[in-house]
């Protein structure tokens, strides 16, 4: 008898990354896992998109122009309708001091780039309740 995974509930996931190819690819990967994804390439538009899309989880690139991921995380946490969104910092910097700075900014998790599919799936399960 084959082993099957238990069915999962589709999550609503927002990706915010200033690199359009990265954002698009990341969102496509999330959708290939049977979740709902939206992406934004301009961080200044992220809160408006989040209010309309109502994500459960948001992956925020830390190194974006005008409004970096740290500031954006603080804005999510300050907005009553968005403060329960699970926030995941995505960065090319993945040292303990980087993780600590993310935690202090209000992130629930910190992952290094590139993010592989197995880790992504684990995060969607962990924070998608």
C-alpha positions in Angstrom: 0.0 0.0 0.0 1.5 3.4 -1.0 2.1 6.0 1.7 0.2 9.2 0.9 0.6 12.6 2.5 -2.4 13.9 4.4 -4.2 16.6 2.5 -3.3 20.1 3.4 -5.3 23.2 3.5 -4.3 25.7 0.8 -2.5 28.7 2.4 -2.6 32.3 1.2 1.0 33.5 0.7 2.4 36.9 -0.2 5.9 37.2 -1.7 7.6 40.6 -1.6 10.8 40.9 -3.5 12.2 43.7 -5.7 13.6 41.2 -8.2 10.6 40.4 -10.5 12.0 37.1 -11.7 12.6 35.9 -8.1 9.2 37.1 -7.0 7.4 35.5 -9.9 9.3 32.2 -9.6 8.8 32.0 -5.9 5.0 32.6 -6.3 4.8 30.0 -9.0 6.6 27.5 -6.8 4.1 28.2 -4.0 1.2 27.7 -6.4 2.7 24.4 -7.7 2.4 23.2 -4.1 -1.4 23.9 -4.3 -1.4 27.1 -2.3 -2.6 30.6 -3.3 0.1 33.2 -4.0 0.4 36.8 -4.8 3.6 38.7 -5.3 4.7 42.3 -5.2 8.0 43.8 -6.5 7.6 47.2 -5.0 7.8 47.1 -1.2 5.8 50.4 -0.9 2.8 48.6 -2.4 3.0 45.5 -0.2 0.7 46.7 2.6 -2.1 47.6 0.2 -1.8 44.2 -1.6 -1.7 42.4 1.7 -4.9 44.1 2.9 -6.7 43.1 -0.3 -5.2 39.5 -0.6 -5.3 38.8 3.2 -2.3 36.4 3.4 -1.6 34.0 6.2 2.1 34.0 5.5 4.3 36.7 3.9 7.9 36.2 2.7 9.7 39.5 2.7 13.0 40.2 1.1 15.2 42.2 3.5 17.3 44.1 1.0 14.7 46.2 -1.0 15.1 49.8 -2.0 13.0 52.6 -0.4 11.4 50.3 2.2 13.4 47.4 3.3 12.0 44.2 4.7 12.7 45.2 8.3 10.7 48.4 8.0 7.9 46.5 6.2 7.7 43.9 8.9 7.2 46.6 11.5 4.5 48.1 9.4 2.7 44.7 9.2 3.0 44.3 13.0 1.5 47.8 13.5 -1.5 47.2 11.3 -4.3 45.5 13.3 -5.6 43.7 10.2 -2.1 42.3 9.3 -0.4 41.8 12.6 -1.3 38.1 12.7 0.4 37.3 9.4 3.3 35.0 9.8 6.4 36.9 8.5 9.4 35.1 7.0 12.5 37.1 6.3 14.3 36.1 3.1 17.9 37.2 2.8 21.3 36.4 1.3 22.7 37.0 4.8 22.0 34.1 7.1 24.3 34.4 10.1 23.1 34.3 13.7 23.3 38.1 14.0 21.1 38.4 10.9 18.5 36.0 12.3 18.5 38.0 15.6 18.0 41.3 13.8 15.0 39.7 11.9 13.5 38.4 15.1 13.8 41.9 16.7 12.1 43.4 13.7 9.0 41.2 14.2 9.7 38.3 11.9 8.6 34.8 12.8 11.4 33.1 10.8 14.5 33.9 8.8 15.6 31.9 5.8 18.6 32.3 3.5 18.6 32.5 -0.2 18.2 30.5 -2.3 15.2 28.9 -0.6 14.7 25.3 -1.5 11.3 23.7 -2.1 11.6 21.4 0.9 12.2 24.2 3.3 9.5 26.3 1.7 7.0 23.4 2.2 8.1 23.0 5.8 7.5 26.7 6.5 4.1 26.6 4.8 3.1 23.7 7.1 4.6 25.3 10.2 3.1 28.7 9.9 -0.1 27.9 8.0 -2.4 27.1 10.8 
